[in-house]
């Protein structure tokens, strides 16, 4: 049995065409099914639904043989112990610094001010500001980052940005882009050795599907 860990939402939806390229079709809709383990048209392949932040853990500890997770999650989790063969080029967005529209971020950085930064991504934020020589106090939040500057709790946020509409709606502006983010395929190293005959065709099909998507039409 091959077990694939996915999270609901954008990553799940954008992984489906890659699975189709490997001849795998998920037989139930995660939005309507109450099951956490979904069957596929392949009797020896199943999908487990877990929180996005838990995908690397499930794969690392053998709860799943492979999974799809964002680069941001891998950096925060620490990708040690995971084989990361493919950037799937899906669920693309960026990690950015955003501040209230009336906050002079450039001046604050130039003057060496100590910034209060709210984020779920403390590892990424810490390394980014350290590389710039900017002193920050990090405030760990798990959601609704935009609220932190609006309530005066933080000067800035570090968060994922896709369209920027949420920032704009809350009178925040993107002032620095930290990195581009996309989703990766991660594989349990032991499973790759023990189940190579079953896993390798999936990796090859994913790889070919990505190559076709990246070729200009």
N, C-alpha and C positions, 0 to 999 in steps of 0.2 A: 504493500500500500504506500502510495506517495501522498503526503499531506502538504498542502500549500496554504500558508497563512496570509490572509488579506484583511484589510480594514474596509469598513463600509464607506461609501461615498465615491469621491473622485478617483481614488486609486483603484478601487474595485471596478468601476465602470471603464476606466481606461486600460485595465489589464485584460478585459474580456476579449478584445480583438487579438491580443497576443496569444491568449489561450486557444482561441479559435484556429490560429495559425498552427498550433500544435495538435489540432484535432480534439481539443478539450472544450466541452460546453457545460457550464454550470446549470443544473436542472431546476434550481429554485431561486427566486428573487430575494436577496437578503433584506430588502425593505419591507417585504410582506411576510416572509417566513419567520417563525419564532426559533427556528433551529440555529444552533451555533456551528454545526458541522453540516455542510451542504454537499450533496452527491453531485457527481458529474456523469456524463455519458460514458466515461471510462470507468469500469468497475474497480480499477486499482488506483484511481485518483480521486481525492476529496479536497474540499476547501474548508478551512476553519476560519471563522470570523473573530478577530480580536481587535482590541484598541490599537490604533496606529503605533503608539509608543511601545506596545508590547510585542510587535512583530519580531524585532531582533532577538528578544529574550526567548520567545517560543522556538525560533530557529536554532539559537545557540544551544539551548538545553534539550533539543530533540523533540519538543512538542509538535514541531513541523519540520519537514525536510527542506523546504524552501519557502521564501516569502518575498513580498514586495513592500518596500518601505522607502520613505524619503531620505535624501542625503542628510537633512537636518536631524532626523531621528537617529541616524547612524552615528553622527558626530556626537550627539548628546549621550547616546547609549554607550558609545565606544564600540567600534566594529571588530574588536579583537575576537578571534575565534570563529569569525564568519568568512566564508568565501564569497567574494563580491565580483562575480564574473561580468555583469552587464549593467550599464547605465541604460535603462529602458526608454529614456527620453519621453516619459509621460508625467502627468501631474506637475507640469513646469510652473515655477513661480520664482520669487527671489526673497532673500533675507535682507531686510533693510532697517535702517534707523529712521524713526519718524518722531516729529515734535509738533507741539501746537504751532499754528501759523504765525503767532505773534512772538515766538521764542527765537532769539538770535543764537542759533546753535553754533554757527561758525565763530562768533565772537566769544562765546562761552568756552569753546575748545581752545581758541587762541590764547585766552587769558589764563588757561590752566584751571578753570573752575572744576569743582568736583560735582559730577552729574549723578542724579538719581535716575536709574534706568530700570523700567519694569519689563520683564520678559519671562517667557517659558523656557527660552534657550540660553541658559546661563553660561554654558561652556563656550558657545559661539560668541556670545556678547563679551565675556571676559577676555577671550583671546583677541578679539577684534580691537577692543579699546586699549588693551595692553600693548598691542602692536603699534598703536598711534601715540602711546604715552599719555593717554587720557585717564584720569582717575575717576572711577565710578563706584557707586554703591548700588549693587544689584538687588532688585526686589523680585522674588520669584512669584509669578502668577501662572494660572493654568488656563485662563480664558479672559475674554473681554479686555485685552491689553489697552485698547483705546481709552478705557475709563480712567486709567491711572493718571495720565496728564490732565484729564478734564476735572478730576477731583483734587488736583494739586499734590497727589501722592508721589508723582515722578515728573522729571523734566522731559524724559524721552522714553520711547519704547523700542525694543528690537523684536520684530515679528515678521512672519511671512506675508508677502504682498503679492497679489495676483493681478487684479485690475486696478487697485488703488481706490475703488469706490467707497469702501468702508472708512478709509482714512479721510477722504474728502467729506463724507457725510458727518464726520466728527471733528471737522476743522483742524485736521492734522495734515502735515506735509512730509513727504519722504525727503530726507536730507542726505542720506548716504546709502549706497547699496553695498552690502557686505559680500554676498555671493549669490550665484545662480543655484537654484535647487531643482532637482528632478528626482524621480524614483529609481531605486536600484533593485536588482534581483539579488537576494542573499541566499546562500545555501549552507546547510549544516555540513561541516567538513567530513564527519564520519559517514553521513548519508551519501555524500558524493562518492566515497570509496565503495561502500557496501551496496548501494543501489545505482551504480553508475549506468547500467544498461537501461534503466527506466528514466533516470534524470537527464542523461546526456541528450536524448532526442528532444526533450522539452527546451533545454538550453539552446540547442541548434535552431529549433523552430523560432524561438524568441529572437535570436540573433538575426536570422534571415528576415523576419518581419520588420525589425528595427531598420535594417539596411534598406529595405524597400521603401519604408516611410521617409527616410532621409534623402532618397534620390529625387532630385527635382523632376516634376512631371512635364 
